[in-house]
């Protein structure tokens, strides 16, 4: 299955152009095969960050799989004449369902103290047989013995899937640095996911999400923090795509 998955490319980053169900099948296959695999999710803001952050770009280039999220990437692909088939922003509940069906266990790492525990509580109420074998907040002392202890805890938990919610680019850099020490088969960066599923930050209504406008809701919730990301970042991203498209046709 792995070889046959369709891909698209923006700048120097090829990403999988697959449905959420195909992404779940991929995750299932990987766990059954038993090879540790990194899966990172990219959106327009992530791609903008790669222009200023070579370490992050390197982590994305060396990921086993990239998945695309958000209307910015969708629009960017339309500009180059391609269509993104799906958006992975609602993958988490489906991943939990799949984990229950296949007896996969999860470890949640990231977000403010208490948030990952809340996610564990909420999701195990929703999916009673869901096996979340550990959680850890994301504000530990990186580079200290605490980090080493965390890696040991993750490995001892025997989790199949490690979800890391430190935000981009920290989570991708952390996973790129530690992947060889980590035992879970799926190492995935999930950004602000835990904040949404703990109920701390409400998700945009479904009708906005379906129209690719979740970002407007997030901007409304946190205007100060997200102004640069969306109001300046989205036009910058489109301009970069146009420039890249032009450079490809005028080598
Ligand atoms: N975070 C963390 N440790 C840090 C910095 C951030 O755990 O040192 C968490 C933060 O609490 C939030 C997430 O990382 O839950 C980042 O959320 P954001 O919405 O910025 O991420 P995005 O989805 O945009 O990558």
Boltz pocket constraint, residues with backbone or C-beta under 6 A from the ligand:
constraints:
  - pocket:
      binder: B
      contacts: [[A, 110], [A, 111], [A, 112], [A, 137], [A, 138], [A, 139], [A, 165], [A, 166], [A, 167], [A, 168], [A, 170], [A, 190], [A, 191], [A, 192], [A, 193], [A, 194], [A, 195]]
      max_distance: 6.0
